[in-house]
Amino acid sequence: MAKNTALLTIGEAARRCGLATSTLRFYEERGLISSVRTQGNQRLYHRAALRRISVIKVAQSLGLTLKAIAEALAELPDNRTPNKRDWERLSRKWRADLDTRIDRLQRLRESLTVCIGCGCLSLTSCALHNPDDRYATVGTGPRILLDPSADTS
């Protein structure tokens, strides 16, 4: 396919984004990106898809779920490059989630210097110590590390 064409083959799009073609098919099946088809049923992607794919990759690297990514991308234009206002709207949706993740990571990083989880030598200073299973009523999962407001003391 000529370099000046408006559409990219799946192979070209995958190469440009550093992904396998199967990943692009997967994204398309999930509604994250779309393609047009030739008479021979070959997938062709608008160049704007390159930016959408890049956003998906970055969002995944930040730990966002494909569901959250799909919800945000559903509000962006499909076959044109999103403009500054489009991206600002998308980033606002992710900001609170990312701020929460950053806070959790910082708390976890700080606790690593005094505790490595199991195998602690001191139950009196262990951040994960849970005498009498007092966190049983708070919820499921790693409450002590993920939600400091769940303190039951």
N, C-alpha and C positions, 0 to 999 in steps of 0.2 A: 504494500500500500504506500502511496506517495506521502512524503513527509508533510505536505501542505494541505492534506485533506482534513476536514473538520472532524472526522470520526476515526477512532483507533480500534484496531482489532483487539481481541482479548489478550493475545500474546504481547502486543505493544503496550497495552495498558498495564499488564502484569509486570513487564520488564521495567517500565518507567516508575512503578511504585515499589519495586523490589519484593513482589509477592508471587506466589504460584497462581496459575490460572484457576486452579480449584478453589482458591481463596476468593477470587472474584465471583465465581459461580455461587459459592456459599453466601457471600454478601448479597448477591442478587436474589437468591432464594429467600433471604430474610428481609428483603425489601429495602436494604440499605443503599443500593445503587440500582440503576436500571440500564438496559441496553436496547438498541434497536436491532432488528434481525434482517439479514440479507435474504434473498430468495432461497439461498442454500442453507438458511437457518444459522448462519454464522453471527455471533454476537459482535456488535460494534458499539463502542462507547464514545459519548461526547467528551470533549476535552475537559469539561467541567467535572466529570467523574473523577479525574485525577486528584482534584482538590478534596472532594468528598472522601475518597479512599484514604488520602493522607490524614484527614481529620479522624477517620475511623481508627487508623493505626495509632495516632497519638492518644486518642481517647482510651483505647484499649490499654496502652502502655501506662496510663494513669489509673487503671483499675476500674474504669467504668464498664458497666455491663453492656452487652449488645442491645438489650432492651432499652436502656437509657439513651444509648447512642441513636437507636432507631427513632425514638420519640423526638429527640432533638432534630434529627435530620429530616423528619417528616414535615417540619416547618420551613425548611430551606427550599429554594428553587431547585428543580430537578435537572434541567438541561441548560442552565446558564451558571456561570461562575458567581457564587454568592458575593455580595458586596459587603462593605464595612458594617452596615446596619444589620445585615443578616448574621454576621459573625458575632456582633455584640449581643444580639438576642440569644444566640446559641450559648455563648460563654456565660451569660447570666444564669442560665438554667443549671450549669455545671458548677458554678462558683461555690455554692453552699456545700455541695457534696465534697468537692475538693478541699474546702476549708476544714471540714470534719475529718477527712482522711489525713490531712497534714497535721492536725492537732493530735490525732491518734498516733501517728508515726513519731511525732516529737515526744509524746509521753512514753511510748514504748522505747525509743532510743535512750531517754533519760533513765528508765528503769533497768536497762541492760547493764549499767555500770554497777548496780547493787544486787541484781538478781538475774539469773539465767533460766528461771522457771524451775523445773524439777531438779533435785540434787542440791538444793540450797543447804548451806551449813547452819543457817539461823532462821528458825521459824518465827522469832520475835521481830525480825526486820524484813521478812519476805513479803513483798507486795501481793503475792498470790495466796498467802496464808488465809485459810477460811475456817476458823475454829467453829465447831458445832454446826457446820454447813449452813451458816447464816445467809449465804447468797442463794440458797435453794428457792426462796420465795421471790427473788428479784426477776427471774426470767431464765432464758436458756442462753447457752453460748458463753464466751469468755467475758462476762460482765465486768470483772474487776479491771481488766486492761482496757476494754472498749468504752466503758461508761462509768467514769469516776463519780457521777451523781448517784449511782446505784449503791453507794456505801451504806451499809446497814448498821454501822456502829453507833 
